[in-house]
């Protein structure tokens, strides 16, 4: 089987930041067999391969050489394990939000807090996506993948994925080395709402169904976060920083209302959006880029900018937070087709 690909494919609409980018070659395999074929072609030709999902957590350079692959096989099936547990097998090209809402409609618990997160399912483990007190790692069982170098298939147990806060093996040792093809998730029919984040509990009834929780999460996200289809953005641009107790206590002395959450080892997680807001940066703009006027954690692209301009703008935001609070902000989106700026 030989899969055709397109030359000089425009990716500006394939990343939610709307950054200009052209792929030297582009392929969108609709089956695992097509994926295997195009990977074999790339290996034979010596092309570097970049895997692109929904483009929702990436900063793309202006040119991606070699071959860009965008998996489009998108189906899922449920396997009943016992009276309470259901294993969900889902293809990498499935839209994440559609999966969450479909499973919530079936009364399955586990993903409802992760509603309205953009992107494809195959990208979810890379970032260990999370929201409203839930992370993908809470429900993930296994990740199916293919190694780009030799086409070897492998199944990784969740325990071997080295998940952390917005982090995983796929961002480190396996970065640029594999393409994720399928996930296995373990969900439950037993009611288990997690409503401790923000005012989520006040938005649902006393015994909510998964769909009610998912819809409440959607409403919250729409109130706080801009729609990338309307105003280009990558969602939360900075990770919430985790700091030592000594620094947290010093900051609380001067800012007693500062949001803070205890973490293992006596450390504290702070709210990056609050820190940025306290610097008076909500709604701040420099040229093509700005801080969203309702959620300071989101950087937006008003049009006409590029990756270099975005990185310069984000560095200036992080520098102002560091100067005022002594807290280092770490960027959440990954760089693709562009080198890490010197000094970071």
Secondary structure, DSSP 8 states (H G I E B T S, - for coil): -----EEEEE-TTSSTT----EEEEEE--SSHHHHHHHHHHHHHHT--EEE-SS-SSEEE-SEE-SEEE------EEEEE-SSSEEEEEEETTSBHHHHHHHHHHTT-BSSGGGTT--SBHHHHHHHT-EETTEEGGGTEEEEEEEETTT--EEEEEGGGS--BTTB-GGGTTTTTTEEEEEEEEEEESS------STTSGGGS-TT--HHHHHHHHHHHHHHHS--TTTSEEEEE-B---EE-HHHHHHHHHH-TT--EEE-GGG-EEE-HHHHHHHTT-TT-EETTEEE-SS-TTEEEE-SS--HHHHHHHHHHHHHHHHHHH-----B-SEEESS---TT-
